[in-house]
Amino acid sequence: MEIWLPEDWSGRFLSTGNGGLGGCIQYEDIEYAASLGFAAVGTNNGHDGMSGRSFLNNPEVIEDFAYRALHTGVVLGKRISKIFYGKPHTKSYYLGCSTGGRQGFKEVQSFPEDFDGVVAGAPAFSFNNLTAWSCNFLPLTGPVGADTFIPFEMWPTIHQDILDQCDTLDGAKDGILESPDLCDYNPDGHLCHNAPTNSCLTAPQIQTLRSIYSPLLSIDGSLVYPRLQPGAELTGAPQTYFTGQPFMAIDWFRYAIFNDPTWDPFSLTPEDYVISSNKNLFNIETWDGDLSAFKDRGGKVLHYHGLADGVISSDNSPRYYEHVSQTMGLSPPELDEFYRFFRISGMAHCGGGPGATFIGNTAHNTASLEPDENVLSAMVRWVEEGIAPNTIQGTAYINGTKNAGFDFKRRHCRWPYHNMFKGPGNWKDENNWECL
């Protein structure tokens, strides 16, 4: 672990998270927090490197990965900070995305005293089922050249077909889906009617496509994990899951679930989903719906998820929100008191994508430090001034790079509101959109 202690200390403490199955201190996040005056800590999550090889026959490393490394870093980091500055921190914060998002929710669920404010993006909660879903794409598509495999060059065509069917559901034809959950995609238009060509799909390939945009079900028909949301076809999914090669999540099955370095990822079956879910090593599922202890001590959660996420389906985030709502018996206005969830249209996995995705969740992804446009600043204001964020305004740059110049801004709505273009006028004008 490392802790960075800025000379110009704000009195605030912050812990960062990790990514994937890593094993690496996220220095860019520590630097971002320290540059803003936080005493910032990060750990390697109990092992080195980005693979899961260290899990093999080593439950201590798995426990570190599930929860213990981050919590230990928080406890020790606070002690070090107090010794260094000669006084305790005033408020404690968390910032993380992906695995880091899951870690943030694990803290909220299991260690509610650790943080006053948690910013958790694209959370990898429902972890066992997420890894089953991630690994299921390999036997689903088969290797390159299989009759079920969708050629890489077809994905831009598939993406355009999805836009043709669903882009205007939010009232604007802008190449960005504000509500992919409302998109009921029909891929039948791609079916080859004569001899197969590079511009159409065979019946087995169409079935693959249908399965990709369908929920993953268990052997008894129950939900394992939601579908890939339409709109993620060009923001990571083809390069991550549809390559015909194993995705890194197979290491969870290979080294943690089966303890077998020779396990064949093509052999994954629905029975394996059940084995992983039932084991739920060290409660890594991170799916507890009762956040009462965190709420009762005044904690705040800002949860965000990109709607073009090609690695973790954004459909799973509202599912968890509803789980919390039902478990705690709280309506959305009541949840708003301490837990707000924002959907970031056009954002890929934790950043990037065609939307207004610069929201301050990382240094690279920052357009402004103003609370209305920066999720970390918004959390600080919510905790310390009691002003909760109603929307998060994101910024888009031309070709996704600041050097290319400003493109547009958009206010992203908190769940369960949907962003709708009210017009008339330019869809790039943020004032022409409304949360309904």
C-alpha positions in Angstrom: 0.0 0.0 0.0 1.0 3.6 -0.4 -0.3 6.8 1.1 0.3 10.2 -0.4 0.3 13.1 2.0 0.0 16.6 0.4 1.6 19.6 2.1 -1.5 21.6 1.3 -3.8 19.2 3.2 -7.6 19.8 3.1 -8.1 17.7 6.2 -9.9 15.1 4.0 -8.9 11.4 3.6 -9.6 9.3 0.5 -9.1 5.7 -0.5 -8.9 4.6 -4.1 -9.9 1.2 -5.5 -8.6 -1.2 -8.1 -9.5 -2.6 -11.5 -10.2 -6.1 -12.9 -8.6 -8.9 -11.0 -5.7 -6.5 -10.1 -3.2 -6.4 -8.2 -1.9 -2.9 -9.0 -1.9 0.4 -7.0 -3.8 2.9 -9.1 -1.4 5.7 -8.9 -3.3 8.0 -11.3 -6.2 8.0 -8.8 -4.0 8.6 -5.8 -2.3 11.5 -7.6 -5.7 12.9 -8.6 -6.9 12.9 -5.0 -3.7 14.2 -3.5 -3.6 17.0 -6.0 -6.9 18.1 -4.6 -5.7 18.1 -1.0 -6.8 14.6 0.1 -4.5 12.3 2.0 -4.9 9.5 -0.4 -4.2 5.8 0.0 -4.2 2.8 -2.4 -3.2 -0.9 -2.2 -2.3 -3.7 -4.6 -5.5 -5.5 -3.4 -3.4 -8.3 -1.9 -1.4 -9.4 -4.9 0.8 -8.2 -7.7 -0.1 -8.1 -11.4 -3.4 -8.1 -13.3 -4.1 -11.9 -13.4 -5.7 -14.2 -10.9 -2.8 -16.7 -10.7 -2.1 -15.7 -7.1 -5.5 -17.0 -6.1 -4.5 -20.6 -6.7 -4.8 -22.6 -3.5 -4.4 -19.3 -1.6 -7.6 -18.3 0.2 -5.7 -15.5 2.0 -5.1 -13.7 -1.3 -8.8 -14.2 -2.3 -9.9 -12.7 1.0 -7.7 -9.7 0.4 -9.1 -9.3 -3.0 -12.7 -9.7 -1.8 -12.5 -7.0 0.9 -9.6 -7.2 3.3 -6.8 -5.3 1.5 -8.8 -2.2 0.9 -10.3 -2.1 4.4 -6.9 -2.6 5.9 -5.5 0.2 3.8 -8.2 2.5 5.0 -7.5 1.7 8.7 -3.8 2.0 8.4 -4.0 5.0 6.1 -6.0 6.9 8.6 -3.5 6.2 11.3 -0.6 7.3 9.2 -2.4 10.4 8.2 -3.1 11.3 11.8 0.5 10.7 12.9 1.9 12.7 9.9 -0.4 15.8 10.3 -0.7 15.6 14.1 -4.5 15.5 14.0 -7.3 13.3 12.6 -9.0 13.8 9.2 -12.2 15.7 9.1 -14.1 13.6 6.5 -13.4 10.3 4.7 -14.1 9.6 1.1 -13.8 6.7 -1.5 -13.4 6.9 -5.2 -13.3 3.8 -7.5 -14.7 2.3 -10.7 -15.3 -1.3 -12.0 -13.7 -3.6 -9.4 -13.2 -0.3 -7.5 -17.0 0.3 -7.7 -17.6 -3.1 -6.2 -15.0 -2.4 -3.5 -16.9 0.9 -2.7 -20.1 -0.9 -2.2 -18.4 -3.7 -0.2 -17.3 -0.9 2.2 -20.8 0.5 2.4 -22.3 -2.9 3.1 -19.7 -4.3 5.5 -17.7 -1.4 6.9 -20.1 1.5 7.1 -17.9 3.4 9.5 -15.0 3.7 7.0 -16.3 6.5 4.8 -18.6 9.5 4.9 -18.9 9.6 1.1 -18.5 6.9 -1.5 -18.3 7.5 -5.3 -18.7 4.1 -7.0 -18.7 3.7 -10.7 -19.7 0.7 -13.0 -19.6 -1.6 -10.0 -18.6 -5.2 -10.4 -21.1 -6.3 -7.8 -23.0 -9.5 -8.3 -19.4 -10.5 -8.8 -19.8 -14.3 -9.2 -22.6 -13.9 -11.7 -20.7 -11.1 -13.5 -17.7 -13.4 -14.0 -20.1 -16.2 -15.2 -21.6 -13.7 -17.7 -18.2 -12.4 -18.8 -16.8 -16.0 -19.4 -20.0 -17.2 -21.1 -19.2 -15.3 -24.2 -16.3 -17.5 -25.2 -18.4 -20.8 -25.6 -21.2 -18.7 -26.9 -19.3 -17.2 -29.9 -16.8 -20.0 -30.3 -13.3 -19.3 -31.7 -12.7 -17.2 -34.8 -14.0 -19.1 -37.8 -16.7 -21.0 -35.9 -20.2 -21.0 -37.5 -21.4 -19.1 -34.4 -18.6 -16.4 -34.4 -19.6 -12.9 -35.5 -16.8 -11.3 -37.7 -15.3 -8.1 -36.2 -16.1 -6.2 -39.3 -19.9 -6.7 -38.7 -20.0 -4.9 -35.4 -20.1 -1.3 -36.8 -23.0 -2.5 -39.0 -24.8 -4.0 -36.0 -24.2 -0.8 -34.0 -25.8 1.3 -36.8 -28.7 -1.1 -36.9 -29.3 -0.6 -33.2 -29.1 3.2 -33.6 -31.6 2.9 -36.5 -34.0 1.0 -34.2 -33.5 2.8 -30.9 -31.6 6.1 -31.2 -34.7 8.3 -31.3 -36.4 6.6 -28.2 -35.1 9.6 -26.3 -36.3 12.1 -28.8 -33.0 13.0 -30.5 -31.1 11.3 -33.3 -27.6 11.9 -31.9 -25.9 8.5 -31.9 -26.3 8.2 -28.1 -28.8 6.0 -26.3 -30.1 7.7 -23.2 -32.2 4.7 -22.3 -30.8 1.5 -23.7 -33.0 -0.4 -21.2 -35.9 0.6 -23.4 -34.3 -0.7 -26.6 -35.8 -4.0 -27.7 -33.3 -4.8 -30.5 -34.3 -7.1 -33.3 -31.3 -8.4 -35.3 -33.3 -10.3 -38.0 -32.5 -7.7 -40.6 -28.9 -9.0 -40.8 -29.9 -12.5 -41.9 -28.3 -13.7 -45.1 -31.0 -14.6 -47.7 -28.7 -16.1 -50.2 -25.0 -17.1 -49.9 -23.3 -15.7 -46.8 -21.3 -12.5 -47.4 -19.3 -10.0 -45.3 -22.4 -7.8 -44.9 -24.9 -10.3 -43.5 -25.1 -13.0 -40.8 -26.1 -16.7 -41.0 -28.8 -18.2 -38.8 -26.3 -19.5 -36.1 -24.7 -16.0 -36.0 -28.1 -14.4 -35.6 -28.7 -16.7 -32.7 -25.4 -15.6 -31.2 -26.4 -12.0 -31.5 -29.8 -12.7 -29.9 -28.1 -14.4 -27.0 -25.6 -11.5 -26.5 -28.6 -9.1 -26.1 -30.5 -11.5 -23.8 -30.2 -12.1 -20.1 -28.0 -15.0 -19.0 -30.2 -17.6 -17.3 -29.3 -20.5 -14.9 -30.2 -24.1 -15.3 -33.5 -23.5 -13.5 -34.4 -20.5 -15.7 -33.5 -17.9 -13.0 -31.6 -14.8 -13.8 -27.8 -15.0 -13.6 -27.0 -11.6 -15.1 -28.7 -9.0 -17.3 -28.0 -8.7 -21.0 -25.3 -6.6 -22.6 -27.1 -3.3 -23.1 -27.5 -2.1 -26.7 -25.1 0.6 -27.6 -21.9 -0.9 -26.3 -20.9 -2.5 -29.7 -18.2 0.0 -30.4 -17.0 0.9 -26.9 -15.2 -2.3 -25.8 -17.5 -5.3 -26.0 -16.2 -6.7 -29.3 -12.6 -6.1 -28.3 -13.2 -7.6 -24.8 -15.7 -10.4 -25.1 -16.3 -11.3 -28.8 -12.7 -12.0 -29.9 -12.9 -15.8 -29.7 -10.2 -15.7 -27.0 -10.5 -16.1 -23.2 -11.3 -13.0 -21.2 -9.2 -12.4 -18.0 -12.2 -13.3 -15.8 -11.6 -16.9 -16.6 -8.9 -16.7 -13.9 -11.6 -16.5 -11.3 -12.9 -19.9 -12.3 -9.5 -21.4 -13.0 -7.7 -20.3 -9.9 -10.3 -19.4 -7.3 -13.4 -21.6 -8.0 -11.8 -24.8 -9.4 -8.2 -24.4 -8.3 -7.2 -26.0 -11.6 -4.7 -24.3 -13.8 -5.7 -26.6 -16.7 -9.4 -25.8 -16.6 -10.7 -25.2 -20.1 -12.7 -21.9 -20.4 -14.6 -23.4 -23.4 -16.0 -26.0 -21.0 -18.0 -23.4 -19.0 -21.6 -24.6 -18.3 -24.6 -23.3 -16.5 -23.8 -25.8 -13.7 -20.5 -23.9 -13.2 -22.5 -20.6 -12.7 -24.2 -22.3 -9.8 -21.0 -23.7 -8.3 -19.4 -20.2 -8.3 -22.5 -18.5 -6.9 -22.9 -21.0 -4.1 -19.3 -20.8 -3.1 -19.5 -17.0 -3.0 -15.9 -16.8 -1.6 -15.7 -14.4 1.3 -19.1 -12.9 0.2 -17.4 -11.4 -2.9 -20.9 -11.2 -4.5 -21.3 -7.8 -2.8 -25.1 -7.9 -3.2 -26.3 -7.0 0.3 -29.3 -4.8 0.0 -29.5 -3.5 3.6 -27.5 -0.3 3.8 -29.1 0.9 7.0 -25.9 1.1 9.1 -24.3 3.4 6.5 -27.4 5.5 6.1 -27.9 5.8 9.9 -24.4 7.2 10.4 -25.0 9.8 7.7 -23.0 8.2 4.9 -23.7 9.2 1.2 -23.3 7.1 -1.9 -23.0 8.4 -5.5 -23.3 5.5 -7.9 -22.8 6.1 -11.6 -22.7 3.8 -14.6 -21.9 4.4 -18.3 -24.7 3.4 -20.6 -22.3 2.2 -23.3 -20.3 0.1 -21.0 -19.0 -2.9 -22.9 -17.4 -4.7 -19.9 -20.0 -4.5 -17.1 -23.7 -4.3 -18.2 -25.2 -1.0 -17.1 -28.5 -3.0 -16.8 -27.1 -4.5 -13.5 -26.9 -1.1 -11.7 -30.6 -0.2 -11.6 -31.2 -3.9 -10.7 -29.1 -3.3 -7.5 -30.7 0.0 -6.8 -34.2 -1.7 -6.9 -32.8 -4.5 -4.7 -31.8 -1.9 -2.1 -35.1 -0.1 -2.4 -37.1 -3.4 -1.8 -34.8 -4.6 0.9 -34.9 -1.4 2.9 -38.5 -0.6 2.0 -37.6 2.9 0.7 -39.0 4.7 -2.3 -36.6 6.6 -4.6 -37.4 10.0 -2.9 -36.4 8.3 0.4 -33.3 6.7 -1.0 -32.3 10.1 -2.4 -31.5 11.1 1.2 -28.3 9.0 1.1 -28.1 7.0 -2.2 -28.2 8.5 -5.7 -27.6 6.6 -8.9 -26.7 8.4 -12.2 -26.7 6.9 -15.7 -24.0 8.5 -17.9 -25.2 8.2 -21.5 -22.5 7.3 -24.1 -19.9 6.4 -21.5 -17.9 3.3 -22.1 -16.3 1.4 -19.2 -15.5 4.0 -16.5 -14.7 6.6 -19.2 -14.6 7.3 -23.0 -17.3 6.8 -25.5 -19.4 9.2 -27.6 -21.3 10.9 -24.8 -20.7 13.8 -22.4 -18.5 11.5 -20.3 -16.0 13.8 -18.6 -17.5 13.9 -15.1 -14.4 14.1 -12.9 -14.3 10.4 -11.8 -10.6 10.4 -12.8 -8.0 13.1 -13.5 -8.0 12.2 -17.2 -11.8 12.3 -17.2 -12.1 15.8 -15.6 -13.4 18.9 -17.4 -14.2 20.9 -14.3 -13.9 20.8 -10.5 -17.2 22.4 -10.0 -19.6 20.1 -8.1 -22.3 20.2 -10.8 -19.7 18.8 -13.2 -17.5 16.6 -11.1 -18.6 13.5 -9.1 -15.9 13.8 -6.5 -16.6 17.5 -5.8 -20.3 16.7 -5.8 -19.8 14.1 -3.1 -17.7 16.5 -1.0 -20.4 19.2 -1.3 -23.1 16.6 -0.4 -21.3 15.4 2.7 -20.0 18.7 4.0 -22.7 21.2 2.9 -25.8 18.9 2.6 -26.4 19.8 -1.0 -27.2 16.6 -2.9 -26.6 16.4 -6.7 -29.8 16.2 -8.8 -27.9 15.8 -12.1 -24.3 15.3 -13.1 -23.3 17.6 -16.0 -20.8 15.9 -18.3 -18.7 17.4 -21.1 -17.9 15.9 -24.5 -14.8 16.9 -26.5 -14.3 16.4 -30.2 -13.1 12.9 -30.8 -13.0 12.4 -27.0 -9.9 14.5 -26.6 -9.5 17.9 -24.9 -6.9 19.0 -27.4 -9.4 18.7 -30.2 -11.8 21.2 -28.6 -15.1 21.4 -26.8 -18.1 19.6 -28.4 -21.2 19.7 -26.0 -22.4 19.3 -22.4 -25.3 17.2 -21.1 -26.9 16.8 -17.7 -27.2 13.1 -16.7 -30.2 12.2 -14.7 -30.4 10.2 -11.5 -32.4 7.0 -11.5 -35.3 6.4 -12.0 -35.5 9.4 -14.3 -34.9 9.1 -18.0 -33.2 11.9 -20.1 -35.5 13.1 -22.9 -34.9 15.6 -25.6 -37.6 18.2 -25.4 -36.5 20.4 -28.3 -36.9 22.2 -30.5 -33.4 23.1 -31.4 -30.0 21.6 -31.2 -29.6 18.4 -29.3 -26.1 19.6 -28.2 -27.7 22.3 -26.1 -27.9 20.8 -22.6 -31.0 23.0 -21.9 -33.0 21.1 -24.5 -33.0 18.0 -22.3 -35.2 17.1 -19.4 -35.2 14.4 -16.7 -38.6 12.7 -16.8 
